Amino acid sequence: MRLQISSVQNLANINRFLIFTNLIQTNLTTKIFGHEIEYFTFTDSTNEDVWDALADDIDEGFLVITDHQKNGRGRRGNRWLSEPGSSLTFSFLIKPKLPLEKIGLLSLLTGVAVVEGISQFAQLDCKLKWPNDIILNNKKVGGILAESKLIDNEIYVVMGVGLNVNEQELPPEISPFSSTLRCEKESPIQREPLLAFILNAFESMYNNKDSEWINAWNSHCIHLNSDVKFHHGNDTIQGTFLEIDNMGQASLNINGSVQKFSSGIIELS
Ligand code: BTN
């Protein structure tokens, strides 16, 4: 279920919690990403909305944003909780020109763009926890869900980003290990230009070589060369996180031998 109000958005004072798409677009320096935006006051999942919009032959860069995501999808089948009017919840379409085996790098690139966009707009020093948790002062403030489909021999990726921005309190089930940009900065942050800065950072790196995405990701990693617990299947392994390799795999030194993983959960020591 979703509600669209694009035609009345320019009326002043509808509700100070609504997203104003023109405020996103005036801050964009991109050529592709964010030029076409669909805004819903509420919806179930912006990832799902982008998939639905594919039926209308949308272009790369098409973006869906909502003020109130009611049924947000998280990684590993989890739910993503967000607060109406405070969180940033959006998804955009990528039609990548990458070989299939490198598609996973796009979510790492998005993590880099989120960290750099936040740094440039809000002067907050976020870090990345593999594969793409957004961390601030050791707490999770955001996450990324990339979904891909092969349709008529073409790869489509929907990149979904959830960021805790202006919430002043989080649900008790996530508050011990999560935070919000506002809580850490101790002042509110305008969501529209923040989103534009994230898209600007994404597009400028998207046009670079993927080896540069990897270097940028490693430079923002919170656990580079640190001892971590690594949960893989039913195993918990202790090791030193070395880097991500050119396929985005986690490279760990475990008892003197280098092992690579394409999935797993890092627990910071
Ligand atoms: C995670 O579990 O860390 C990733 C969460 C990603 C949530 C975002 S919010 C916008 C987009 N729509 C969804 O349903 N999920 C993603």
py3Dmol code that shows the C-alpha trace and the ligand (Angstrom):
import py3Dmol

protein = """\
ATOM      1  CA  MET A   1       0.000   0.000   0.000  1.00  0.00           C
ATOM      2  CA  ARG A   2       1.369   3.450  -0.834  1.00  0.00           C
ATOM      3  CA  LEU A   3       0.298   7.072  -1.218  1.00  0.00           C
ATOM      4  CA  GLN A   4       1.736   9.513  -3.718  1.00  0.00           C
ATOM      5  CA  ILE A   5       1.440  13.285  -3.261  1.00  0.00           C
ATOM      6  CA  SER A   6       3.896  14.727  -5.760  1.00  0.00           C
ATOM      7  CA  SER A   7       1.446  17.369  -7.078  1.00  0.00           C
ATOM      8  CA  VAL A   8       0.899  19.068  -3.712  1.00  0.00           C
ATOM      9  CA  GLN A   9       4.489  18.993  -2.547  1.00  0.00           C
ATOM     10  CA  ASN A  10       5.256  22.596  -3.286  1.00  0.00           C
ATOM     11  CA  LEU A  11       2.532  23.898  -1.015  1.00  0.00           C
ATOM     12  CA  ALA A  12       4.229  25.285   2.055  1.00  0.00           C
ATOM     13  CA  ASN A  13       3.711  23.860   5.519  1.00  0.00           C
ATOM     14  CA  ILE A  14       1.954  20.633   4.586  1.00  0.00           C
ATOM     15  CA  ASN A  15       3.895  18.895   7.255  1.00  0.00           C
ATOM     16  CA  ARG A  16       7.398  19.673   8.408  1.00  0.00           C
ATOM     17  CA  PHE A  17       8.202  15.971   8.445  1.00  0.00           C
ATOM     18  CA  LEU A  18       7.615  15.433   4.731  1.00  0.00           C
ATOM     19  CA  ILE A  19      10.429  15.007   2.239  1.00  0.00           C
ATOM     20  CA  PHE A  20      10.599  17.722  -0.436  1.00  0.00           C
ATOM     21  CA  THR A  21      11.958  16.219  -3.638  1.00  0.00           C
ATOM     22  CA  ASN A  22      12.815  19.632  -5.118  1.00  0.00           C
ATOM     23  CA  LEU A  23      15.222  20.135  -2.195  1.00  0.00           C
ATOM     24  CA  ILE A  24      16.956  16.894  -3.168  1.00  0.00           C
ATOM     25  CA  GLN A  25      17.195  17.871  -6.810  1.00  0.00           C
ATOM     26  CA  THR A  26      18.521  21.400  -6.247  1.00  0.00           C
ATOM     27  CA  ASN A  27      21.489  19.862  -4.407  1.00  0.00           C
ATOM     28  CA  LEU A  28      22.296  17.254  -7.058  1.00  0.00           C
ATOM     29  CA  THR A  29      25.358  17.450  -9.290  1.00  0.00           C
ATOM     30  CA  THR A  30      24.589  14.089 -10.930  1.00  0.00           C
ATOM     31  CA  LYS A  31      23.673  13.389 -14.537  1.00  0.00           C
ATOM     32  CA  ILE A  32      21.876  10.097 -13.896  1.00  0.00           C
ATOM     33  CA  PHE A  33      21.091   9.297 -10.262  1.00  0.00           C
ATOM     34  CA  GLY A  34      18.120  11.036  -8.642  1.00  0.00           C
ATOM     35  CA  HIS A  35      16.890  12.926 -11.671  1.00  0.00           C
ATOM     36  CA  GLU A  36      13.648  11.024 -11.624  1.00  0.00           C
ATOM     37  CA  ILE A  37      12.185  10.654  -8.138  1.00  0.00           C
ATOM     38  CA  GLU A  38       8.973   9.025  -7.013  1.00  0.00           C
ATOM     39  CA  TYR A  39       7.913  10.067  -3.521  1.00  0.00           C
ATOM     40  CA  PHE A  40       5.436   8.279  -1.277  1.00  0.00           C
ATOM     41  CA  THR A  41       4.275   9.599   2.086  1.00  0.00           C
ATOM     42  CA  PHE A  42       4.084   5.955   3.073  1.00  0.00           C
ATOM     43  CA  THR A  43       4.825   2.628   1.467  1.00  0.00           C
ATOM     44  CA  ASP A  44       5.788  -0.919   2.390  1.00  0.00           C
ATOM     45  CA  SER A  45       9.287  -1.085   0.895  1.00  0.00           C
ATOM     46  CA  THR A  46      11.037   1.341  -1.440  1.00  0.00           C
ATOM     47  CA  ASN A  47      13.033  -1.590  -2.890  1.00  0.00           C
ATOM     48  CA  GLU A  48       9.768  -3.238  -3.878  1.00  0.00           C
ATOM     49  CA  ASP A  49       8.508   0.044  -5.362  1.00  0.00           C
ATOM     50  CA  VAL A  50      11.520   0.310  -7.686  1.00  0.00           C
ATOM     51  CA  TRP A  51      10.964  -3.277  -8.863  1.00  0.00           C
ATOM     52  CA  ASP A  52       7.289  -2.435  -9.496  1.00  0.00           C
ATOM     53  CA  ALA A  53       8.277   0.693 -11.438  1.00  0.00           C
ATOM     54  CA  LEU A  54      10.439  -1.381 -13.807  1.00  0.00           C
ATOM     55  CA  ALA A  55       7.225  -2.316 -15.610  1.00  0.00           C
ATOM     56  CA  ASP A  56       7.047   1.367 -16.702  1.00  0.00           C
ATOM     57  CA  ASP A  57      10.448   1.171 -18.397  1.00  0.00           C
ATOM     58  CA  ILE A  58      12.289   3.448 -15.956  1.00  0.00           C
ATOM     59  CA  ASP A  59      15.861   4.613 -16.557  1.00  0.00           C
ATOM     60  CA  GLU A  60      18.972   3.955 -14.512  1.00  0.00           C
ATOM     61  CA  GLY A  61      19.079   6.342 -11.539  1.00  0.00           C
ATOM     62  CA  PHE A  62      15.305   6.276 -10.919  1.00  0.00           C
ATOM     63  CA  LEU A  63      14.780   6.740  -7.182  1.00  0.00           C
ATOM     64  CA  VAL A  64      11.962   6.029  -4.753  1.00  0.00           C
ATOM     65  CA  ILE A  65      11.861   7.711  -1.354  1.00  0.00           C
ATOM     66  CA  THR A  66       9.316   7.607   1.433  1.00  0.00           C
ATOM     67  CA  ASP A  67       8.694   9.288   4.754  1.00  0.00           C
ATOM     68  CA  HIS A  68       7.190   6.186   6.269  1.00  0.00           C
ATOM     69  CA  GLN A  69       8.378   2.732   5.288  1.00  0.00           C
ATOM     70  CA  LYS A  70       6.064   0.244   6.942  1.00  0.00           C
ATOM     71  CA  ASN A  71       7.577  -3.068   5.952  1.00  0.00           C
ATOM     72  CA  GLY A  72      11.248  -2.353   5.298  1.00  0.00           C
ATOM     73  CA  ARG A  73      13.402  -5.279   4.262  1.00  0.00           C
ATOM     74  CA  GLY A  74      16.809  -5.762   5.855  1.00  0.00           C
ATOM     75  CA  ARG A  75      19.675  -8.102   5.067  1.00  0.00           C
ATOM     76  CA  ARG A  76      19.534 -11.819   5.907  1.00  0.00           C
ATOM     77  CA  GLY A  77      15.715 -11.718   5.955  1.00  0.00           C
ATOM     78  CA  ASN A  78      15.570  -9.206   8.828  1.00  0.00           C
ATOM     79  CA  ARG A  79      13.086  -6.336   9.014  1.00  0.00           C
ATOM     80  CA  TRP A  80      14.380  -2.774   8.746  1.00  0.00           C
ATOM     81  CA  LEU A  81      12.755  -0.414  11.240  1.00  0.00           C
ATOM     82  CA  SER A  82      12.504   3.273  10.459  1.00  0.00           C
ATOM     83  CA  GLU A  83      10.734   6.206  12.083  1.00  0.00           C
ATOM     84  CA  PRO A  84       8.265   8.246  10.008  1.00  0.00           C
ATOM     85  CA  GLY A  85       9.603  11.726   9.309  1.00  0.00           C
ATOM     86  CA  SER A  86      13.045  11.036  10.801  1.00  0.00           C
ATOM     87  CA  SER A  87      14.732   8.247   8.848  1.00  0.00           C
ATOM     88  CA  LEU A  88      16.099   8.345   5.320  1.00  0.00           C
ATOM     89  CA  THR A  89      14.728   5.369   3.384  1.00  0.00           C
ATOM     90  CA  PHE A  90      15.284   5.255  -0.351  1.00  0.00           C
ATOM     91  CA  SER A  91      16.091   2.917  -3.229  1.00  0.00           C
ATOM     92  CA  PHE A  92      17.428   3.486  -6.717  1.00  0.00           C
ATOM     93  CA  LEU A  93      17.860   1.533  -9.927  1.00  0.00           C
ATOM     94  CA  ILE A  94      21.237   0.569 -11.373  1.00  0.00           C
ATOM     95  CA  LYS A  95      21.674  -1.032 -14.792  1.00  0.00           C
ATOM     96  CA  PRO A  96      25.306  -2.026 -14.275  1.00  0.00           C
ATOM     97  CA  LYS A  97      27.856  -2.491 -16.996  1.00  0.00           C
ATOM     98  CA  LEU A  98      29.815  -4.913 -14.830  1.00  0.00           C
ATOM     99  CA  PRO A  99      30.406  -8.643 -15.247  1.00  0.00           C
ATOM    100  CA  LEU A 100      27.961 -10.697 -13.172  1.00  0.00           C
ATOM    101  CA  GLU A 101      30.642 -11.738 -10.668  1.00  0.00           C
ATOM    102  CA  LYS A 102      31.345  -8.101  -9.786  1.00  0.00           C
ATOM    103  CA  ILE A 103      27.741  -7.026  -9.154  1.00  0.00           C
ATOM    104  CA  GLY A 104      28.296  -7.441  -5.388  1.00  0.00           C
ATOM    105  CA  LEU A 105      30.780  -4.552  -5.497  1.00  0.00           C
ATOM    106  CA  LEU A 106      27.914  -2.106  -6.069  1.00  0.00           C
ATOM    107  CA  SER A 107      26.656  -2.400  -2.498  1.00  0.00           C
ATOM    108  CA  LEU A 108      30.209  -1.778  -1.233  1.00  0.00           C
ATOM    109  CA  LEU A 109      30.412   1.283  -3.478  1.00  0.00           C
ATOM    110  CA  THR A 110      27.088   2.478  -2.056  1.00  0.00           C
ATOM    111  CA  GLY A 111      28.488   2.125   1.469  1.00  0.00           C
ATOM    112  CA  VAL A 112      31.430   4.329   0.489  1.00  0.00           C
ATOM    113  CA  ALA A 113      29.055   6.901  -1.031  1.00  0.00           C
ATOM    114  CA  VAL A 114      26.918   6.984   2.123  1.00  0.00           C
ATOM    115  CA  VAL A 115      29.964   7.530   4.345  1.00  0.00           C
ATOM    116  CA  GLU A 116      31.398  10.215   2.051  1.00  0.00           C
ATOM    117  CA  GLY A 117      28.037  11.958   1.577  1.00  0.00           C
ATOM    118  CA  ILE A 118      27.515  12.102   5.354  1.00  0.00           C
ATOM    119  CA  SER A 119      31.050  13.403   5.873  1.00  0.00           C
ATOM    120  CA  GLN A 120      30.661  16.135   3.252  1.00  0.00           C
ATOM    121  CA  PHE A 121      27.191  17.278   4.290  1.00  0.00           C
ATOM    122  CA  ALA A 122      27.094  16.645   8.041  1.00  0.00           C
ATOM    123  CA  GLN A 123      30.819  16.545   8.953  1.00  0.00           C
ATOM    124  CA  LEU A 124      30.371  13.199  10.719  1.00  0.00           C
ATOM    125  CA  ASP A 125      33.070  10.544  10.432  1.00  0.00           C
ATOM    126  CA  CYS A 126      31.162   7.325   9.710  1.00  0.00           C
ATOM    127  CA  LYS A 127      32.940   4.026   9.052  1.00  0.00           C
ATOM    128  CA  LEU A 128      32.089   0.804   7.224  1.00  0.00           C
ATOM    129  CA  LYS A 129      31.737  -2.643   8.751  1.00  0.00           C
ATOM    130  CA  TRP A 130      31.943  -5.420   6.185  1.00  0.00           C
ATOM    131  CA  PRO A 131      30.069  -5.775   4.007  1.00  0.00           C
ATOM    132  CA  ASN A 132      28.176  -2.505   4.267  1.00  0.00           C
ATOM    133  CA  ASP A 133      26.953  -1.481   7.705  1.00  0.00           C
ATOM    134  CA  ILE A 134      27.291   2.243   8.331  1.00  0.00           C
ATOM    135  CA  ILE A 135      28.895   2.776  11.738  1.00  0.00           C
ATOM    136  CA  LEU A 136      29.235   5.934  13.791  1.00  0.00           C
ATOM    137  CA  ASN A 137      30.951   5.934  17.178  1.00  0.00           C
ATOM    138  CA  ASN A 138      30.833   2.117  17.148  1.00  0.00           C
ATOM    139  CA  LYS A 139      27.059   1.988  16.620  1.00  0.00           C
ATOM    140  CA  LYS A 140      25.119   1.095  13.491  1.00  0.00           C
ATOM    141  CA  VAL A 141      23.384   4.104  11.928  1.00  0.00           C
ATOM    142  CA  GLY A 142      22.534   2.633   8.540  1.00  0.00           C
ATOM    143  CA  GLY A 143      22.449  -0.355   6.248  1.00  0.00           C
ATOM    144  CA  ILE A 144      22.220  -1.260   2.594  1.00  0.00           C
ATOM    145  CA  LEU A 145      20.144  -3.908   0.847  1.00  0.00           C
ATOM    146  CA  ALA A 146      21.069  -4.674  -2.758  1.00  0.00           C
ATOM    147  CA  GLU A 147      18.731  -6.883  -4.762  1.00  0.00           C
ATOM    148  CA  SER A 148      19.437  -8.015  -8.302  1.00  0.00           C
ATOM    149  CA  LYS A 149      17.467  -9.700 -11.087  1.00  0.00           C
ATOM    150  CA  LEU A 150      18.298 -10.920 -14.543  1.00  0.00           C
ATOM    151  CA  ILE A 151      15.505  -9.816 -16.883  1.00  0.00           C
ATOM    152  CA  ASP A 152      15.701 -10.515 -20.641  1.00  0.00           C
ATOM    153  CA  ASN A 153      19.441 -11.126 -20.294  1.00  0.00           C
ATOM    154  CA  GLU A 154      20.062  -7.762 -18.627  1.00  0.00           C
ATOM    155  CA  ILE A 155      21.094  -7.318 -14.986  1.00  0.00           C
ATOM    156  CA  TYR A 156      19.099  -4.894 -12.853  1.00  0.00           C
ATOM    157  CA  VAL A 157      20.117  -3.922  -9.322  1.00  0.00           C
ATOM    158  CA  VAL A 158      17.899  -2.143  -6.822  1.00  0.00           C
ATOM    159  CA  MET A 159      20.015  -0.476  -4.170  1.00  0.00           C
ATOM    160  CA  GLY A 160      18.154   0.269  -0.935  1.00  0.00           C
ATOM    161  CA  VAL A 161      19.577   2.485   1.787  1.00  0.00           C
ATOM    162  CA  GLY A 162      18.201   2.951   5.288  1.00  0.00           C
ATOM    163  CA  LEU A 163      19.761   5.627   7.507  1.00  0.00           C
ATOM    164  CA  ASN A 164      18.839   6.644  11.028  1.00  0.00           C
ATOM    165  CA  VAL A 165      18.991  10.424  10.738  1.00  0.00           C
ATOM    166  CA  ASN A 166      16.802  12.486  13.084  1.00  0.00           C
ATOM    167  CA  GLU A 167      15.377   9.886  15.466  1.00  0.00           C
ATOM    168  CA  GLN A 168      15.934  10.922  19.075  1.00  0.00           C
ATOM    169  CA  GLU A 169      15.181   7.492  20.418  1.00  0.00           C
ATOM    170  CA  LEU A 170      15.362   4.034  18.850  1.00  0.00           C
ATOM    171  CA  PRO A 171      13.260   0.925  19.563  1.00  0.00           C
ATOM    172  CA  PRO A 172      14.643  -0.983  22.588  1.00  0.00           C
ATOM    173  CA  GLU A 173      15.487  -4.055  20.475  1.00  0.00           C
ATOM    174  CA  ILE A 174      18.086  -2.107  18.457  1.00  0.00           C
ATOM    175  CA  SER A 175      19.087   0.785  20.747  1.00  0.00           C
ATOM    176  CA  PRO A 176      21.984  -1.025  22.527  1.00  0.00           C
ATOM    177  CA  PHE A 177      23.979  -1.287  19.282  1.00  0.00           C
ATOM    178  CA  SER A 178      22.413   1.357  17.018  1.00  0.00           C
ATOM    179  CA  SER A 179      22.330   5.126  16.936  1.00  0.00           C
ATOM    180  CA  THR A 180      21.262   8.038  14.753  1.00  0.00           C
ATOM    181  CA  LEU A 181      23.149  10.872  13.103  1.00  0.00           C
ATOM    182  CA  ARG A 182      21.228  13.381  15.199  1.00  0.00           C
ATOM    183  CA  CYS A 183      22.037  11.657  18.504  1.00  0.00           C
ATOM    184  CA  GLU A 184      25.753  11.570  17.661  1.00  0.00           C
ATOM    185  CA  LYS A 185      25.924  15.110  16.259  1.00  0.00           C
ATOM    186  CA  GLU A 186      23.562  16.505  18.872  1.00  0.00           C
ATOM    187  CA  SER A 187      21.739  18.539  16.245  1.00  0.00           C
ATOM    188  CA  PRO A 188      19.172  17.750  13.523  1.00  0.00           C
ATOM    189  CA  ILE A 189      20.236  17.109   9.938  1.00  0.00           C
ATOM    190  CA  GLN A 190      18.203  18.001   6.858  1.00  0.00           C
ATOM    191  CA  ARG A 191      17.520  14.781   4.990  1.00  0.00           C
ATOM    192  CA  GLU A 192      17.061  16.071   1.428  1.00  0.00           C
ATOM    193  CA  PRO A 193      20.513  17.628   0.862  1.00  0.00           C
ATOM    194  CA  LEU A 194      22.077  14.708   2.724  1.00  0.00           C
ATOM    195  CA  LEU A 195      20.535  12.327   0.198  1.00  0.00           C
ATOM    196  CA  ALA A 196      21.735  14.537  -2.688  1.00  0.00           C
ATOM    197  CA  PHE A 197      25.305  14.477  -1.322  1.00  0.00           C
ATOM    198  CA  ILE A 198      25.150  10.667  -1.097  1.00  0.00           C
ATOM    199  CA  LEU A 199      23.969  10.402  -4.719  1.00  0.00           C
ATOM    200  CA  ASN A 200      26.628  12.889  -5.863  1.00  0.00           C
ATOM    201  CA  ALA A 201      29.330  10.794  -4.170  1.00  0.00           C
ATOM    202  CA  PHE A 202      27.864   7.600  -5.658  1.00  0.00           C
ATOM    203  CA  GLU A 203      27.785   8.847  -9.229  1.00  0.00           C
ATOM    204  CA  SER A 204      31.247  10.380  -9.203  1.00  0.00           C
ATOM    205  CA  MET A 205      32.744   7.051  -8.020  1.00  0.00           C
ATOM    206  CA  TYR A 206      30.451   4.894 -10.205  1.00  0.00           C
ATOM    207  CA  ASN A 207      32.243   6.387 -13.187  1.00  0.00           C
ATOM    208  CA  ASN A 208      35.663   5.376 -11.795  1.00  0.00           C
ATOM    209  CA  LYS A 209      37.390   1.991 -12.019  1.00  0.00           C
ATOM    210  CA  ASP A 210      36.144  -0.630  -9.538  1.00  0.00           C
ATOM    211  CA  SER A 211      39.708  -0.945  -8.139  1.00  0.00           C
ATOM    212  CA  GLU A 212      39.194   2.587  -6.805  1.00  0.00           C
ATOM    213  CA  TRP A 213      35.930   1.526  -5.115  1.00  0.00           C
ATOM    214  CA  ILE A 214      37.863  -1.201  -3.313  1.00  0.00           C
ATOM    215  CA  ASN A 215      40.595   1.201  -2.160  1.00  0.00           C
ATOM    216  CA  ALA A 216      37.982   3.684  -0.956  1.00  0.00           C
ATOM    217  CA  TRP A 217      36.087   0.953   0.896  1.00  0.00           C
ATOM    218  CA  ASN A 218      39.237  -0.258   2.665  1.00  0.00           C
ATOM    219  CA  SER A 219      40.108   3.322   3.645  1.00  0.00           C
ATOM    220  CA  HIS A 220      36.734   3.704   5.422  1.00  0.00           C
ATOM    221  CA  CYS A 221      36.741   0.247   7.064  1.00  0.00           C
ATOM    222  CA  ILE A 222      36.438   0.345  10.866  1.00  0.00           C
ATOM    223  CA  HIS A 223      38.130  -3.039  11.401  1.00  0.00           C
ATOM    224  CA  LEU A 224      41.016  -2.940   8.901  1.00  0.00           C
ATOM    225  CA  ASN A 225      43.988  -4.812  10.434  1.00  0.00           C
ATOM    226  CA  SER A 226      41.950  -5.450  13.580  1.00  0.00           C
ATOM    227  CA  ASP A 227      41.203  -8.692  15.381  1.00  0.00           C
ATOM    228  CA  VAL A 228      37.595  -9.687  14.821  1.00  0.00           C
ATOM    229  CA  LYS A 229      35.234 -12.567  15.482  1.00  0.00           C
ATOM    230  CA  PHE A 230      33.873 -13.842  12.180  1.00  0.00           C
ATOM    231  CA  HIS A 231      30.599 -15.757  12.138  1.00  0.00           C
ATOM    232  CA  HIS A 232      30.416 -18.004   9.094  1.00  0.00           C
ATOM    233  CA  GLY A 233      27.614 -20.567   8.929  1.00  0.00           C
ATOM    234  CA  ASN A 234      27.662 -22.286  12.304  1.00  0.00           C
ATOM    235  CA  ASP A 235      31.339 -21.453  12.894  1.00  0.00           C
ATOM    236  CA  THR A 236      32.830 -18.550  14.809  1.00  0.00           C
ATOM    237  CA  ILE A 237      36.385 -17.863  13.734  1.00  0.00           C
ATOM    238  CA  GLN A 238      38.897 -15.519  15.348  1.00  0.00           C
ATOM    239  CA  GLY A 239      41.176 -13.678  12.939  1.00  0.00           C
ATOM    240  CA  THR A 240      42.646 -10.420  11.707  1.00  0.00           C
ATOM    241  CA  PHE A 241      40.654  -8.625   9.009  1.00  0.00           C
ATOM    242  CA  LEU A 242      43.194  -7.733   6.292  1.00  0.00           C
ATOM    243  CA  GLU A 243      41.139  -6.054   3.540  1.00  0.00           C
ATOM    244  CA  ILE A 244      38.485  -6.662   0.935  1.00  0.00           C
ATOM    245  CA  ASP A 245      39.846  -8.140  -2.277  1.00  0.00           C
ATOM    246  CA  ASN A 246      38.983  -7.110  -5.836  1.00  0.00           C
ATOM    247  CA  MET A 247      35.750  -9.149  -5.669  1.00  0.00           C
ATOM    248  CA  GLY A 248      34.688  -7.541  -2.365  1.00  0.00           C
ATOM    249  CA  GLN A 249      35.429 -10.700  -0.373  1.00  0.00           C
ATOM    250  CA  ALA A 250      36.612 -10.383   3.223  1.00  0.00           C
ATOM    251  CA  SER A 251      40.241 -11.420   3.509  1.00  0.00           C
ATOM    252  CA  LEU A 252      41.222 -12.630   6.985  1.00  0.00           C
ATOM    253  CA  ASN A 253      44.416 -13.902   8.511  1.00  0.00           C
ATOM    254  CA  ILE A 254      43.393 -16.957  10.494  1.00  0.00           C
ATOM    255  CA  ASN A 255      46.215 -18.613  12.419  1.00  0.00           C
ATOM    256  CA  GLY A 256      48.774 -17.404   9.877  1.00  0.00           C
ATOM    257  CA  SER A 257      46.894 -18.355   6.718  1.00  0.00           C
ATOM    258  CA  VAL A 258      44.882 -15.965   4.537  1.00  0.00           C
ATOM    259  CA  GLN A 259      41.283 -17.042   3.962  1.00  0.00           C
ATOM    260  CA  LYS A 260      38.616 -15.305   1.907  1.00  0.00           C
ATOM    261  CA  PHE A 261      34.881 -15.181   2.560  1.00  0.00           C
ATOM    262  CA  SER A 262      32.027 -13.943   0.424  1.00  0.00           C
ATOM    263  CA  SER A 263      29.532 -14.014   3.311  1.00  0.00           C
ATOM    264  CA  GLY A 264      29.561 -13.895   7.081  1.00  0.00           C
ATOM    265  CA  ILE A 265      29.104 -11.528   9.981  1.00  0.00           C
ATOM    266  CA  ILE A 266      31.910  -9.532  11.584  1.00  0.00           C
ATOM    267  CA  GLU A 267      31.782  -9.039  15.324  1.00  0.00           C
ATOM    268  CA  LEU A 268      34.065  -6.251  16.470  1.00  0.00           C
ATOM    269  CA  SER A 269      36.275  -7.204  19.449  1.00  0.00           C
TER     270      SER A 269
END
"""
ligand_1 = """\
16
BTN
C 20.454 -3.970 6.660
O 19.774 -4.934 7.085
O 21.471 -3.590 7.245
C 20.043 -3.278 5.388
C 18.789 -2.486 5.552
C 18.356 -1.776 4.288
C 17.034 -1.051 4.476
C 16.644 -0.214 3.288
S 15.494 1.048 3.725
C 15.194 1.390 2.045
C 15.183 0.069 1.312
N 13.870 -0.525 1.295
C 13.810 -1.663 1.980
O 12.793 -2.360 2.131
N 15.020 -1.932 2.504
C 16.003 -0.957 2.116
"""
view = py3Dmol.view(width=600, height=400)
view.addModel(protein, "pdb")
view.setStyle({"model": 0}, {"cartoon": {"style": "trace"}})
view.addModel(ligand_1, "xyz")
view.setStyle({"model": 1}, {"stick": {}})
view.zoomTo()
view.show()
